[in-house]
Amino acid sequence: MPVPSARPRARRRPLVAALFSALALAATAVPAGAAPTADFAPVPPHNPYAGPDGTATMHGDTGSSDTTPLAGPGAGALASKRVALASACPTVLVGSDGHPVVLCTPIFGQVPTVHLLNPADGSSLTSLQLTKGSLLGGVYAYLDDEDRLVVVDGSRSLLRVAHRKDASGKWHLSVDRSLSLASAVPADDAVTGLSPDWQGRVWFATGNGVVGLADDRTGRVTTLRLPAGERVANSISTAPEGTAVTSTHATYLLTADADGIPTIAWRQAYDRGRARKPGLLSWGSGSTPTFLGPKTGTDYVAIVDNADTTVRLKVYRTAGGAEVCSIPVLQAAGGPGSENSPIGAGDSVFVAGTYGYPYPALPDGAGPSVPSSADFAGGLTRVDIRPDGTGCATVWDNTLRSAAVPKLSTATNTLHTVLRDPLIPGTRGAGILDPYRYVQIDPETGRVTRSKQVGVGSLYDTLQMAGTVAPDGAYLQGTVTGVLRITAG
């Protein structure tokens, strides 16, 4: 049964919501002469049980569009500050009160730790350790509609972690609610992804292929198991139509009835290749599935497969699962692989390559890669779905080496990411002295329009983690040692 909160949490006050809306409006203000077009719209609809769009999940929203309505660093000289937390920080989220909530794994001990950051300078205001689990267990989390971090820890408990000030003005993190998933998740398994549905229940998927639905208000947990041998190595995505899960063999859309019983609506297998590739963390697609579409923002589901020599973007119709297109991507860079969720907005998809990226650690059971190593190829491709939904076409394909999951600002039509440049220009290797560079990219052309070197060497490795635009315009990017805070003006 759920553990009740020691102190009931009030619903978000209208004043707080209004304040966040004002901050968001200020952050998305577009300079004169730079008004964006409406090409990259719509995006998935707001989930009423998640925090603000763009900052509630690692991939921006529960549809995993990797878009944000916030603009990011505006006019003026760019500046970068490294917030040292002695931890790898893949999950950087921001609630309606503007406070970043960061989920990190310390270098020493590797006990997952939640940090509440000062929005003014990125410093840690307070922290809370969670129960240790697997490498990918607990990496994916989201903020709910009360700014609480929702995560499953190493004890297989679904937690809602709140932040509050005490009477003296000191910040604290505490668990508001807890629900054990031990009856549904075996002891040798761990939750890799979770996301709320439109009824306030929480979908989750485990590394060993258990997909479930938990309601921590009632204590009810229901599950189904994917076919034998199928693993889930990335997060999951939710939309009004259902929940998208990509296993190491296939992409699924699942639905649930009023009793919370999960059901497979459709399944689409993809080419998983002969083995895991260097620069991927599992043998199969590296994609968290992305909802996108020109009508509702969730007309389609997109992933990238793991075919041996040329990977393909696969787009399916959310209703029924019919394939819309299967088109080669990342050909200019020559690296057949992506560990990142595609960006999806309107009828456009952006894919960033990770083939050959030198991860310092791999999850248990990842298996050997074929080949055993490779140069970091990178690459970034834009594909547009035809207006009549009968196929796709490549718009551009380049060789930029993104070292993070890019984000698309729909406020300014700008792609934000961090590039890992080679130490020796013109080469493709990756080493501990590589320079890292924050960039803004024109999504119409794929060209870099603005950049700022943020650091040199492994302290600044962004490790293909996702960046987040804060309401004040700061770009917050997790690294292997903490968080980069990139600002302008």
ZAMARGU-4260 file (C-alpha; in steps of 0.2 Angstrom, whole numbers, plus 5000, padded with zeros to 4 digits):
<rodrens>
0) 5000/5000/5000 | 5006/5018/4997 | 5015/5027/5012 | 5005/5043/5015 | 5014/5059/5016
5) 5018/5065/5033 | 5012/5082/5027 | 4999/5083/5013 | 5005/5093/4998 | 4994/5107/4992
10) 4990/5107/4973 | 5000/5120/4964 | 4994/5137/4968 | 4988/5148/4954 | 5000/5162/4959
15) 5015/5150/4957 | 5008/5144/4940 | 5006/5161/4935 | 5024/5166/4940 | 5031/5151/4930
20) 5020/5156/4915 | 5027/5174/4916 | 5045/5167/4917 | 5042/5156/4902 | 5035/5170/4892
25) 5050/5181/4896 | 5062/5166/4891 | 5053/5163/4875 | 5053/5181/4869 | 5060/5182/4852
30) 5072/5196/4847 | 5065/5208/4834 | 5068/5201/4816 | 5070/5184/4822 | 5052/5178/4824
35) 5051/5159/4821 | 5040/5151/4808 | 5027/5138/4813 | 5036/5124/4804 | 5040/5114/4819
40) 5023/5112/4826 | 5013/5105/4834 | 5022/5095/4848 | 5014/5082/4859 | 5000/5089/4870
45) 5003/5093/4888 | 5001/5078/4900 | 4991/5085/4915 | 5000/5074/4927 | 5017/5080/4922
50) 5027/5096/4925 | 5030/5110/4913 | 5032/5105/4895 | 5050/5106/4890 | 5057/5103/4907
55) 5047/5089/4915 | 5056/5074/4907 | 5073/5071/4901 | 5066/5072/4883 | 5056/5087/4887
60) 5038/5080/4888 | 5030/5063/4891 | 5029/5061/4872 | 5048/5062/4872 | 5048/5075/4858
65) 5065/5083/4864 | 5057/5100/4861 | 5055/5115/4872 | 5044/5130/4872 | 5058/5140/4880
70) 5071/5149/4870 | 5087/5146/4878 | 5102/5158/4880 | 5097/5175/4871 | 5107/5189/4864
75) 5124/5194/4871 | 5140/5185/4875 | 5139/5167/4880 | 5146/5161/4896 | 5148/5144/4904
80) 5150/5138/4922 | 5153/5120/4927 | 5144/5116/4943 | 5154/5102/4951 | 5144/5088/4959
85) 5157/5074/4958 | 5143/5064/4949 | 5137/5060/4932 | 5120/5069/4930 | 5109/5063/4916
90) 5093/5069/4922 | 5091/5088/4923 | 5073/5094/4926 | 5065/5111/4931 | 5048/5112/4940
95) 5035/5126/4939 | 5044/5135/4953 | 5060/5137/4942 | 5071/5126/4953 | 5081/5113/4944
100) 5079/5095/4951 | 5094/5084/4945 | 5096/5065/4947 | 5115/5061/4948 | 5126/5045/4951
105) 5141/5050/4961 | 5158/5044/4954 | 5162/5036/4971 | 5149/5024/4978 | 5137/5026/4963
110) 5122/5029/4975 | 5109/5039/4965 | 5107/5056/4973 | 5094/5070/4970 | 5100/5088/4970
115) 5089/5103/4971 | 5099/5117/4962 | 5099/5136/4965 | 5091/5143/4949 | 5102/5158/4950
120) 5119/5150/4949 | 5116/5131/4949 | 5124/5127/4966 | 5116/5113/4976 | 5104/5119/4989
125) 5101/5101/4996 | 5102/5083/4991 | 5094/5066/4995 | 5102/5049/4992 | 5091/5035/4985
130) 5094/5016/4986 | 5107/5010/4974 | 5101/4999/4959 | 5108/4995/4942 | 5118/5007/4930
135) 5102/5012/4920 | 5090/5009/4935 | 5084/5026/4941 | 5092/5036/4927 | 5075/5040/4919
140) 5063/5050/4930 | 5050/5064/4928 | 5042/5079/4937 | 5024/5077/4941 | 5011/5091/4942
145) 5016/5095/4959 | 5035/5097/4955 | 5039/5081/4963 | 5052/5070/4956 | 5045/5053/4951
150) 5058/5039/4951 | 5060/5020/4955 | 5075/5017/4966 | 5086/5002/4968 | 5073/4994/4981
155) 5060/4994/4967 | 5050/5007/4975 | 5041/5020/4965 | 5045/5037/4974 | 5038/5055/4973
160) 5052/5066/4980 | 5046/5084/4985 | 5056/5099/4989 | 5051/5112/5002 | 5058/5126/5013
165) 5057/5124/5032 | 5053/5138/5044 | 5071/5144/5044 | 5071/5145/5025 | 5082/5130/5023
170) 5077/5118/5008 | 5074/5100/5011 | 5070/5085/4999 | 5059/5071/5006 | 5049/5056/4999
175) 5031/5061/4999 | 5024/5045/4993 | 5031/5027/4990 | 5024/5012/4982 | 5034/4995/4982
180) 5034/4987/4964 | 5043/4972/4971 | 5028/4961/4968 | 5029/4965/4949 | 5048/4968/4947
185) 5059/4953/4951 | 5074/4955/4962 | 5086/4953/4948 | 5078/4966/4937 | 5076/4985/4937
190) 5065/4999/4930 | 5073/5008/4916 | 5059/5019/4910 | 5043/5027/4917 | 5030/5040/4912
195) 5013/5045/4918 | 4997/5042/4908 | 4982/5054/4906 | 4973/5046/4921 | 4988/5049/4933
200) 4994/5031/4933 | 5012/5028/4930 | 5018/5016/4916 | 5035/5008/4919 | 5046/4996/4909
205) 5060/4985/4916 | 5077/4979/4908 | 5071/4961/4907 | 5055/4966/4898 | 5041/4968/4911
210) 5029/4982/4906 | 5017/4988/4920 | 5005/5001/4926 | 5006/5007/4944 | 4994/5018/4953
215) 5002/5024/4969 | 4985/5032/4975 | 4977/5015/4976 | 4992/5003/4977 | 4987/4994/4962
220) 5000/4987/4950 | 4997/4977/4935 | 5010/4970/4922 | 5013/4960/4906 | 5029/4953/4900
225) 5036/4955/4882 | 5041/4940/4873 | 5056/4930/4879 | 5073/4938/4876 | 5067/4956/4873
230) 5074/4969/4884 | 5070/4987/4887 | 5086/4998/4888 | 5079/5015/4886 | 5064/5025/4892
235) 5046/5025/4887 | 5034/5038/4881 | 5016/5042/4884 | 5002/5050/4874 | 4983/5051/4875
240) 4983/5036/4863 | 4994/5025/4873 | 5012/5021/4879 | 5026/5018/4866 | 5039/5005/4872
245) 5054/5000/4861 | 5063/4984/4866 | 5079/4977/4859 | 5068/4968/4845 | 5052/4978/4842
250) 5042/4994/4845 | 5025/4993/4854 | 5010/5003/4858 | 5001/4998/4874 | 4985/5003/4881
255) 4976/5000/4897 | 4957/4999/4902 | 4949/5007/4917 | 4956/4993/4928 | 4974/4996/4923
260) 4976/4980/4913 | 4990/4983/4900 | 4987/4977/4882 | 4997/4977/4867 | 4988/4987/4853
265) 5002/4984/4840 | 5020/4978/4838 | 5032/4982/4824 | 5049/4972/4823 | 5064/4981/4817
270) 5081/4976/4810 | 5092/4974/4826 | 5108/4969/4817 | 5120/4955/4822 | 5126/4963/4838
275) 5128/4978/4849 | 5138/4992/4841 | 5151/5003/4848 | 5143/5019/4854 | 5127/5010/4859
280) 5122/5004/4876 | 5112/4989/4871 | 5110/4977/4856 | 5095/4985/4847 | 5088/5002/4845
285) 5095/5015/4856 | 5079/5026/4854 | 5067/5031/4867 | 5052/5031/4855 | 5046/5048/4850
290) 5028/5054/4847 | 5026/5067/4834 | 5014/5073/4820 | 5007/5087/4810 | 4989/5086/4817
295) 4988/5081/4835 | 5007/5080/4839 | 5005/5062/4842 | 5000/5055/4825 | 5016/5045/4823
300) 5029/5036/4833 | 5048/5036/4827 | 5063/5026/4832 | 5080/5022/4824 | 5084/5004/4820
305) 5101/4995/4823 | 5104/4988/4805 | 5122/4982/4802 | 5128/4994/4789 | 5115/5008/4787
310) 5103/5013/4801 | 5085/5018/4796 | 5073/5030/4804 | 5057/5020/4806 | 5040/5030/4807
315) 5024/5021/4812 | 5006/5027/4813 | 5001/5028/4831 | 4984/5022/4826 | 4986/5004/4820
320) 5005/5004/4819 | 5007/5004/4800 | 5024/5009/4794 | 5025/5026/4786 | 5043/5026/4781
325) 5060/5017/4783 | 5073/5029/4777 | 5092/5029/4779 | 5100/5042/4791 | 5117/5047/4797
330) 5125/5043/4780 | 5136/5058/4778 | 5145/5054/4795 | 5146/5036/4790 | 5142/5030/4808
335) 5127/5017/4808 | 5120/5020/4825 | 5111/5031/4837 | 5108/5029/4856 | 5097/5045/4857
340) 5079/5048/4855 | 5075/5057/4839 | 5068/5075/4840 | 5050/5076/4833 | 5040/5091/4830
345) 5026/5093/4817 | 5031/5082/4802 | 5050/5084/4805 | 5062/5072/4814 | 5080/5075/4819
350) 5092/5061/4822 | 5109/5062/4831 | 5122/5049/4829 | 5132/5041/4843 | 5142/5027/4834
355) 5159/5025/4842 | 5155/5036/4857 | 5167/5031/4871 | 5156/5027/4885 | 5166/5023/4901
360) 5154/5010/4907 | 5141/4999/4900 | 5125/4991/4908 | 5126/4973/4914 | 5122/4961/4899
365) 5126/4974/4886 | 5137/4961/4877 | 5152/4964/4866 | 5151/4976/4852 | 5155/4972/4833
370) 5167/4979/4829 | 5175/4980/4847 | 5178/4999/4845 | 5177/5013/4832 | 5180/5031/4830
375) 5166/5043/4835 | 5157/5047/4819 | 5143/5058/4825 | 5131/5065/4812 | 5115/5074/4812
380) 5101/5071/4800 | 5084/5079/4797 | 5070/5070/4789 | 5052/5076/4785 | 5037/5066/4783
385) 5027/5070/4768 | 5011/5080/4771 | 5000/5066/4765 | 5009/5053/4776 | 5014/5042/4762
390) 5033/5042/4765 | 5048/5053/4771 | 5062/5063/4763 | 5079/5068/4769 | 5081/5087/4771
395) 5099/5088/4776 | 5113/5076/4783 | 5129/5083/4791 | 5144/5077/4801 | 5142/5087/4817
400) 5147/5077/4832 | 5134/5080/4845 | 5140/5073/4862 | 5123/5076/4870 | 5104/5073/4865
405) 5100/5089/4856 | 5084/5100/4860 | 5074/5110/4848 | 5067/5126/4854 | 5050/5129/4846
410) 5051/5147/4852 | 5065/5152/4841 | 5067/5137/4829 | 5084/5133/4836 | 5093/5116/4840
415) 5104/5117/4855 | 5117/5104/4859 | 5135/5101/4864 | 5148/5095/4851 | 5163/5085/4855
420) 5177/5092/4843 | 5192/5081/4839 | 5208/5087/4847 | 5216/5087/4830 | 5205/5095/4818
425) 5200/5084/4803 | 5202/5068/4813 | 5188/5057/4820 | 5196/5050/4835 | 5190/5054/4853
430) 5202/5056/4868 | 5202/5063/4885 | 5208/5080/4879 | 5194/5083/4867 | 5186/5101/4867
435) 5168/5103/4870 | 5157/5116/4862 | 5139/5122/4866 | 5131/5126/4849 | 5115/5133/4842
440) 5110/5125/4825 | 5098/5131/4812 | 5086/5117/4809 | 5082/5123/4792 | 5099/5120/4786
445) 5109/5110/4799 | 5122/5124/4800 | 5130/5130/4817 | 5124/5148/4820 | 5132/5151/4837
450) 5145/5142/4848 | 5155/5144/4864 | 5168/5132/4870 | 5163/5126/4887 | 5179/5116/4892
455) 5192/5104/4887 | 5195/5086/4894 | 5185/5073/4902 | 5178/5084/4916 | 5167/5091/4903
460) 5161/5075/4894 | 5142/5077/4891 | 5141/5058/4888 | 5126/5059/4876 | 5115/5066/4890
465) 5101/5077/4887 | 5101/5096/4890 | 5087/5106/4897 | 5082/5125/4894 | 5077/5133/4910
470) 5064/5147/4912 | 5077/5160/4914 | 5085/5155/4897 | 5100/5146/4905 | 5104/5130/4896
475) 5108/5116/4909 | 5118/5101/4902 | 5123/5086/4913 | 5141/5080/4912 | 5151/5066/4920
480) 5156/5077/4934 | 5141/5088/4937 | 5131/5101/4927 | 5135/5115/4914 | 5126/5131/4915
485) 5126/5141/4899 | 5120/5158/4899 | 5120/5174/4888 | 5121/5193/4891
</rodrens>
